[in-house]
Amino acid sequence: MLLLHKLRPSFTLLSSSSPLSFLSSSSSPRVYSTRSMATVDESSLRKALSDKQSALEAQGNAVRELKSSSAATKPEIDAAIEALNALKLDKSSIERQLQALMSNGEGTVNKEAFRQAVVNTLERRLFYIPSFKIYRGVAGLYDYGPPGCSVKSNVLAFWRQHFVLEENMLEVDCPCVTPEVVLKASGHVEKFTDLMVKDEKTGTCYRADHLLKDFCNEKLQKDLTISSEKAADIKHLLATLDDLSAEELGAKIKEFGIVAPDTKNPLSDPYPFNLMFQTSIGPSGSSTGYMRPETAQGIFVNFRDLYYYNGSKLPFAAAQIGQAFRNEISPRQGLLRVREFTLAEIEHFVDPEDKSHPKYSEVADLEFLMFPRQEQVSGESAKRVRLGDTVSKGIVNNETLAYFIGRVYLFLTRLGIDKERLRFRQHLANEMAHYAADCWDAEIESSYGWIECVGIADRSAYDLRAHSEKSGVQLVAQEKFSEPKEVEKLVIAPVKKELGVAFKGSQKNVVEALEAMKEKEALDMKATLESKGEVEFEVCTLGKTVTIKKNMVNIKKEKKKEHQRVFTPSVIEPSFGIGRIIYCLFEHAFYTRPSKAGDEQLNVFRFPPLVAPIKCTVFPLVQNQKYEEVAKFISKSLTAAGISHRIDITGTSIGKRYARTDELGVPFAITVDSTTSVTLRERDSKDQVRVDVEKAASVVKDVTEGQTTWADVWSTFPHQSSTATDD
Amino acid sequence: MLLLHKLRPSFTLLSSSSPLSFLSSSSSPRVYSTRSMATVDESSLRKALSDKQSALEAQGNAVRELKSSSAATKPEIDAAIEALNALKLDKSSIERQLQALMSNGEGTVNKEAFRQAVVNTLERRLFYIPSFKIYRGVAGLYDYGPPGCSVKSNVLAFWRQHFVLEENMLEVDCPCVTPEVVLKASGHVEKFTDLMVKDEKTGTCYRADHLLKDFCNEKLQKDLTISSEKAADIKHLLATLDDLSAEELGAKIKEFGIVAPDTKNPLSDPYPFNLMFQTSIGPSGSSTGYMRPETAQGIFVNFRDLYYYNGSKLPFAAAQIGQAFRNEISPRQGLLRVREFTLAEIEHFVDPEDKSHPKYSEVADLEFLMFPRQEQVSGESAKRVRLGDTVSKGIVNNETLAYFIGRVYLFLTRLGIDKERLRFRQHLANEMAHYAADCWDAEIESSYGWIECVGIADRSAYDLRAHSEKSGVQLVAQEKFSEPKEVEKLVIAPVKKELGVAFKGSQKNVVEALEAMKEKEALDMKATLESKGEVEFEVCTLGKTVTIKKNMVNIKKEKKKEHQRVFTPSVIEPSFGIGRIIYCLFEHAFYTRPSKAGDEQLNVFRFPPLVAPIKCTVFPLVQNQKYEEVAKFISKSLTAAGISHRIDITGTSIGKRYARTDELGVPFAITVDSTTSVTLRERDSKDQVRVDVEKAASVVKDVTEGQTTWADVWSTFPHQSSTATDD
């Protein structure tokens, strides 16, 4: 099926089989990286290294000759040796430079140390937990522990508020268990695969492209003797890895002599492995089902009902939040590539002839980093631009797509994603499905590089058409004309009597082929028949060409009155990988600062109150009944106000308790140090004010919910200087 | 494994294999129904029918004799025939009474009509949709459409507020894909099964107990000639259906000659079918996984980390909301028995020696319908009682269990469940696992009968012990003593030297068996050894009895100082079937009322604002630009206030628009009928007040969020009489 030659672009989100998966762990997109990596710097370094190596060999020979020559003086030999040593130093220096460049620059070590610090904190404070840990876990499965679970439900609640409620979207909730027919129609059963190789002796499975990629990266980083031409070849291979067929991948693996990493055994040829978890629905074993790889299909199959629910009006959007599943061959990259994850997807259905958006003007003036196709191809970098300009210049295909790009930008930055480390990257022509009008990914920079976290694609009518065809149920919209329109229509009328005489049993195939002609083909036939009286005509279903005579078919243009237009809507799909967004948020929110004593680094997550797992902690300064009663009173008021919080009545020092709460990203802390008023502290500034006990909960509520800011609080209430209670 | 002889009671929730599954579709619990159905009424009716049948036969014979006798006069014969006809009429009347009784009384027809009206409305307004409808669907899978999805997310948000936030629970979020080892430890791999039979020719699968149950019910309802003894036998069988082994079920199916319902082919013997959806994790095919049948296991395996997160303090509760899966053999009962559903589960970990609850007093005075074991067994019905009394009388096992029963009552009634159709039913002794301390189900009455929607079980230490054993990781808590305690401990010290001489290679087995003795057994042995010098001792692992002599083992009691107590916590588990609660809520909220013209019945859902899918609709009275602008202004204000709403600018009459919005359960409607003030209407009373345009959104917000009531609004704002704008 040609239609499925390219997968639906949303497959690329979180998927491993897509061109992007390579990119998401590199620092820049494919074409750009190919070019930028082959920069003058690296090339000249390799040249210099090779020159230095030749000079070194020549000088070595010279030293040997001098030593064996009786004519050479001691000073002459010493000078030659000195020159040799200088050359060795030079070579080492070039090697170090090249090595640093090949391991993605000097930032790598810092990035990994930073990531380790974040991940350690996240695991220690139970933001997440490797699932089934007491049974040694399962690769690619993670639990959200209590603070992670709160962050996740805050992110999802805000997503609902920002998209579903604000845009009056129709939210649905469909099962994860999906019958095969649905995923055949969508193309997943046939195409949702990665190429796999097996250790021929142990049966251990590997992703073929991962092995090749690891081999190439190691070659580039460790083998500094390869020429810049060879290095360029390897880098080209890396960049085009995902375009390779099973045969091409297999040939490369053979060519490089790649073996199983653990056993050094030979490997099988690569073959496709479907990434869906398969199961069986009902007891008979005859009804295959899969755990859905995305939530979108549940919306497409309901299009007809949803359109009717919306009063048979376009545009409208449906949305779904839910689990999706991908049985990765060998998951890597921690929380970024997992086997089960939460997706939040929007399918915005729109008339293909009118992709304007009524609220477009609300986002048109936003400015942020965008990275159009052209800039990627010409080796430039992402630039800060006004969203509206990209539409007027035709870079972003239409207003609705731009509207969602703008809304996604607002969503992510309000969560706390750093706008300097967020860019919208347009898909290159070869990344997009042939039917897609335009696709942009919201990419967030993390210690793993730029990570695609949201895909925003104009998928045209592809999905609805695929399900219409497979199910026989027309998933279409109607536009009723206010008054009938006169349209010119091509009419192809085969003359069955004449065709029957000429083609007998094959008549039906010929009739169908004639009726299926496109307008241009039919008009050409009409012209030929009029000029020559007959025409050769290929009937695919017969596998041969037949001769059509003038009396066998009537082709003409007719004027007709039409009362409505029936069409398949286009769909614009913003698709959010919630787990990836949350992981990037963790990295962007994390920082360390020295303790007051200066003897250790303390961890802080600077979550905005919107996503903070707990909004406030309440501490009695010392363990005494009066303070505990005040703390309990404030706790009750906070619960009544719907503000999540914790009381900490452990006897540890206030400094330690602050450190503990900062590490969870709790924005506010109330220290009960009198029975009439309390100290309220803000996490990042460590500023403190005094607030009456009765007011404490409502002050925290207002600043947490964004009715006021900390600056307002700071200017309203008396300041409390940092005392012994502070860290 | 004896421990798994009974399934964990939470299996019963939504499960089909449990004793309760039969009950949930009947109108009363097992023992009660057995007794109440065998009431004097039915029994005397059967007796009367049987008597009448005999009388009828006798009279028939009498008539025939008279007719054939030449001595009989016409009046005599006529009188005899008249008596015969009278008997026939009497018999028919008794038959009708018996039939009505057997089909659960006269309410059945009404209940089914009511259910049909609810379900039609729910499907038509897309509260739910059979999943993958355009592909003819899959039994037991349903989508929530837009209003259903809103109701669901409102219910879940309130659950989080009412339980997680209010009680400071630790919420976690674990994957659905679960490795086999976890579900082996929990007992699901071995025991989570239903008995199935196959059509021997076509292979079609049926639930064995369903076939037998259908047969018995039909026998009772249609065959009125059976004696009351026979009827009692059949009813006893129905009541004990779930206790039958595969062999017993098979024997009954053979005895009754039950065949495949569709084909009349013979059936296979019953065999167990595991209800978990099976899959394979990773590409090798060697790692079996299942879609979790409940969310609880994800919490148990994380106990150690969660306990540490809670500062190593008990009690604490963990909670999880998520999808669970059960591959039902043949789903029935619409939304009540499905293959994928949302569970919300709480695992409250507590010291088994102290099950008091600090907030118990907050619920102790609640009064509602409770149905203790004793009342069920003695054939009484549920009674309204004070919760605290059931604890003080020892009916409810402990304060914590009672606290959760009270909290569940508050949760369900605040959602809109009718408190007269909600009862808490205690499990009978034979429904509970042997390790369970006490179990109560929140049952809601629906057109299907009393439905178990929440299970609240004190499961003792069972689950944590099972995972400790399987994983080798100790899932325990410590209580540190403020000062060391002196405790008396039994010490069993086998004398290995002597044992080695006596038992050689078997020494190890004997040592282990001696050390494994329980206290009483060991003290008995000690006494026997002291009196007789030797004792016979069974060593299971050797499969034989050995002779233990006095010099082979030392048994004594020693006093030791202990600094802490290490123990496995008990767990109290409230487990909520969210889909079942929602379906019952739909039934309790639904009513009809005549339209103003009286020509049709209009459907209304009386959802409280808390769960209503949309809180408010905004209509311009007539289509004009000024009114539309006002409507848009109000819409914007509502969005800013976070109140979900819809604008309806279709030209249809206000009456029709009200009907449409009532049918979605929208509590408030704003009709824009001027540019300065608008009409605000409440759904159930149809009362209307006039509110300023600027105030409209905030009035709706306050009454929706419960800051004010409709009574407050009604007494504050000018009333608007019902005019042409009303329905």
Chai-1 contact restraints between the chains, C-beta under 6 A:
chainA,res_idxA,chainB,res_idxB,connection_type,confidence,min_distance_angstrom,max_distance_angstrom,comment,restraint_id
A,L126,B,D305,contact,1.0,0.0,6.0,A-B,restraint_1
A,L126,B,Y309,contact,1.0,0.0,6.0,A-B,restraint_2
A,I129,B,D305,contact,1.0,0.0,6.0,A-B,restraint_3
A,S131,B,C174,contact,1.0,0.0,6.0,A-B,restraint_4
A,S131,B,P175,contact,1.0,0.0,6.0,A-B,restraint_5
A,F132,B,P179,contact,1.0,0.0,6.0,A-B,restraint_6
A,F132,B,V182,contact,1.0,0.0,6.0,A-B,restraint_7
A,F132,B,V301,contact,1.0,0.0,6.0,A-B,restraint_8
A,I134,B,V301,contact,1.0,0.0,6.0,A-B,restraint_9
A,I134,B,S471,contact,1.0,0.0,6.0,A-B,restraint_10
A,I134,B,V473,contact,1.0,0.0,6.0,A-B,restraint_11
A,Y135,B,V181,contact,1.0,0.0,6.0,A-B,restraint_12
A,Y135,B,S471,contact,1.0,0.0,6.0,A-B,restraint_13
A,V138,B,P179,contact,1.0,0.0,6.0,A-B,restraint_14
A,L141,B,P175,contact,1.0,0.0,6.0,A-B,restraint_15
A,D143,B,V172,contact,1.0,0.0,6.0,A-B,restraint_16
A,D143,B,C174,contact,1.0,0.0,6.0,A-B,restraint_17
A,Y144,B,D173,contact,1.0,0.0,6.0,A-B,restraint_18
A,G145,B,V172,contact,1.0,0.0,6.0,A-B,restraint_19
A,P146,B,L170,contact,1.0,0.0,6.0,A-B,restraint_20
A,P146,B,E171,contact,1.0,0.0,6.0,A-B,restraint_21
A,C149,B,E171,contact,1.0,0.0,6.0,A-B,restraint_22
A,C149,B,V172,contact,1.0,0.0,6.0,A-B,restraint_23
A,C149,B,D173,contact,1.0,0.0,6.0,A-B,restraint_24
A,L165,B,S644,contact,1.0,0.0,6.0,A-B,restraint_25
A,L170,B,P146,contact,1.0,0.0,6.0,A-B,restraint_26
A,E171,B,P146,contact,1.0,0.0,6.0,A-B,restraint_27
A,E171,B,C149,contact,1.0,0.0,6.0,A-B,restraint_28
A,V172,B,D143,contact,1.0,0.0,6.0,A-B,restraint_29
A,V172,B,G145,contact,1.0,0.0,6.0,A-B,restraint_30
A,V172,B,C149,contact,1.0,0.0,6.0,A-B,restraint_31
A,D173,B,Y144,contact,1.0,0.0,6.0,A-B,restraint_32
A,D173,B,C149,contact,1.0,0.0,6.0,A-B,restraint_33
A,C174,B,S131,contact,1.0,0.0,6.0,A-B,restraint_34
A,C174,B,D143,contact,1.0,0.0,6.0,A-B,restraint_35
A,P175,B,S131,contact,1.0,0.0,6.0,A-B,restraint_36
A,P175,B,L141,contact,1.0,0.0,6.0,A-B,restraint_37
A,P175,B,E340,contact,1.0,0.0,6.0,A-B,restraint_38
A,V177,B,E340,contact,1.0,0.0,6.0,A-B,restraint_39
A,P179,B,F132,contact,1.0,0.0,6.0,A-B,restraint_40
A,P179,B,V138,contact,1.0,0.0,6.0,A-B,restraint_41
A,V181,B,Y135,contact,1.0,0.0,6.0,A-B,restraint_42
A,V182,B,F132,contact,1.0,0.0,6.0,A-B,restraint_43
A,M196,B,P283,contact,1.0,0.0,6.0,A-B,restraint_44
A,C205,B,P283,contact,1.0,0.0,6.0,A-B,restraint_45
A,C205,B,S284,contact,1.0,0.0,6.0,A-B,restraint_46
A,F273,B,P283,contact,1.0,0.0,6.0,A-B,restraint_47
A,F277,B,T279,contact,1.0,0.0,6.0,A-B,restraint_48
A,T279,B,F277,contact,1.0,0.0,6.0,A-B,restraint_49
A,T279,B,T279,contact,1.0,0.0,6.0,A-B,restraint_50
A,P283,B,M196,contact,1.0,0.0,6.0,A-B,restraint_51
A,P283,B,C205,contact,1.0,0.0,6.0,A-B,restraint_52
A,P283,B,F273,contact,1.0,0.0,6.0,A-B,restraint_53
A,P283,B,I329,contact,1.0,0.0,6.0,A-B,restraint_54
A,S284,B,C205,contact,1.0,0.0,6.0,A-B,restraint_55
A,V301,B,F132,contact,1.0,0.0,6.0,A-B,restraint_56
A,V301,B,I134,contact,1.0,0.0,6.0,A-B,restraint_57
A,D305,B,L126,contact,1.0,0.0,6.0,A-B,restraint_58
A,D305,B,I129,contact,1.0,0.0,6.0,A-B,restraint_59
A,Y309,B,L126,contact,1.0,0.0,6.0,A-B,restraint_60
A,I329,B,P283,contact,1.0,0.0,6.0,A-B,restraint_61
A,E340,B,P175,contact,1.0,0.0,6.0,A-B,restraint_62
A,E340,B,V177,contact,1.0,0.0,6.0,A-B,restraint_63
A,S471,B,I134,contact,1.0,0.0,6.0,A-B,restraint_64
A,S471,B,Y135,contact,1.0,0.0,6.0,A-B,restraint_65
A,V473,B,I134,contact,1.0,0.0,6.0,A-B,restraint_66
A,T639,B,E166,contact,1.0,0.0,6.0,A-B,restraint_67
A,S644,B,L165,contact,1.0,0.0,6.0,A-B,restraint_68
